[in-house]
Amino acid sequence: MAVKVYEMTYGKIREYQEELEDRKTRVAAEIAERLKEARAHGDITENSEFDDAKQAYADNDLRIMEIEEILKNAKVIDEKDISRTRVTLGGQVLLRHEESGTEEEYMIVSAKEEDILIGKLSSDSPVGQAIMGKKKGDVVHVKTPTGILTYSVVRISKPKGLDE
């Protein structure tokens, strides 16, 4: 089975490293304390606090394993691989929604980094898939549940910093 590679910025890798450290230390200690307190209440067979703490432990452990897997297979987006003429992972793109005339700027990122509210668009999203490899002036049509959306690529650039 092929190993899934997660391409992302240095900043996102640091974020995962910080979350991992926090979960292994602070979060794990808090859950251990909750388990200890729940056990002190006596019979654990019908102790919802104990069950909740056990579930929190399992959830935390699962998230730790997920983050470790991501970090193990993380590949930093290399600035030299970002094109100024074609839409690529790590690049910045200004899109014009043809129907409304509004323009929106996005950094193209992996699904693990996507955060549309701060302008990070996944290359795996319908719009991301449609614009990958496109050049300035290209027009794309994106099928959505509400209909076809049409965008034109207005500008392609390298982002100011990949470590954000």
N, C-alpha and C positions, 0 to 999 in steps of 0.2 A: 504494500500500500504506500502511495506517495505521501511524503511529509508535507503538510500545509505550511507554506512560508507566509509570514505576516509582514508585509512591507509597511513601514511606518516611520515617522519622524523621530529624531532624538528625544524631542519633548515628550512624545507619547510613551516611548520606552521608559523614560525617567518616571513618568506618572505611574506606569505599571510597577516599576521597582519600588516606588514609595508606598503604593497600596499594598504590595506584597509584604513589605517590612512592617507596615501598620497592622496588617491582619495576623502576622506571625507573632507580634509582640502585644500591642495594646488590646486588640480585639480578642485574641486568644486568652489573655489574662482576664478580661472582663467576663468572658464566657465561663472560664474555669471558676471564677468567683460565684457566678450565678449557679453553677452546678453544685458547688460546695454549700451555698446557702439553701438550695432546694433539698439537698440530702439531709440537711440539719432539721428540716421540717418533719422528718420521720419517714413513714411508709412511702416509697417512691412508686409503687404500683399504681396509685391513683393521685399522682402529684403533677398537676398541669405545669407548674413552674419548672419542674425537672424535665418534663417532656419538651417544653419550649426551649430550655437551655440545651438539651440534646440536639434539637432541630437546628438551633443557631450554630452549634458546634459542627454539625454535618454541613450546613450551608457554607460556613466559613472555610472548612476543610476543602470543600468542592471548589470554591472560588480560588483558594490558594493553588490548587492543582491546575485550574484553568489558566491562571496568570503565569505559573511556572512553565506551562506548555507554550503559551504565547511568547514568553521571553526566550525560551529555548530555541524557538523557530523564527525569531524576529530578524528582519533584515532592514537596516537603515536605508532610507531613500537617499541615494547619492545625488548630490546637486548636479554633478556632471551628466547624469542621465535625464535631467529635466530639460525638455525642449522649449525653445521660445517660438517655434513655428507650428508645433502640433500639440494637441492636448495630451498630456502624460500624467502619470501618477506623480504627485508632488508639485505639479504646476499650478499656476493661478490662471483662471479663465473668467472673462467677463462675457456673460450671456445676455442676449436681448430676447425677451418673451415677445414674439412677433404679434400676437393678438392684442396685448395690452401696451406694448412699447416700453415696458419697464425693463430695467437692467439690473442684474444681480451678479456679484463677483464671488467666486468660490475657489478654494484650494481643493484640488482633487486628491483624495486620501483613500486609504483602505477602509473596508467596512468596520474594522476595529476602532478607527479614529473618527468615524462620521459624527458630525454634530452640526446639523444644518443651521441651527440658531446662531452659530458663530462663523458660518460660512465655510464649513468643511463638508464637502459633498463626496459620497462614496463612489468609487469607480464601478462598484457593483450595482448601484442604484439604476433605475431605468434611464434617468437623464445622464448619469455618469457613463453608462454603457454606450449610449447613443453618441456622446461627444468624444469618447476616447479616440485619439488618432486624427481628429478633425483639425482643420486649419482655419485661420482667420477668414471670415466671410462664408464659411460653410453653414448650411442650414440643416437642422435635424428635426425629425418628427418623432415624438415620443408618445407611445400608446399608454394611456392611464385609464383607471376605472371610470373617470369622468369624460373621457374622450381623448382626442389627439391634441398634443401641445406642440407648438412649433417654436424652436429657438434658433437664433443665429449666433455664431461665435464672433464676438466683437473684438476681443483682444486676448492674447496669450502672453504670459510673462512668467518669470521665475519669482517665487515669493521672496520677500525681503529676508526672512529667516526661517529655516526649517526647524529650529529648536523651540518653537513656541508651543 
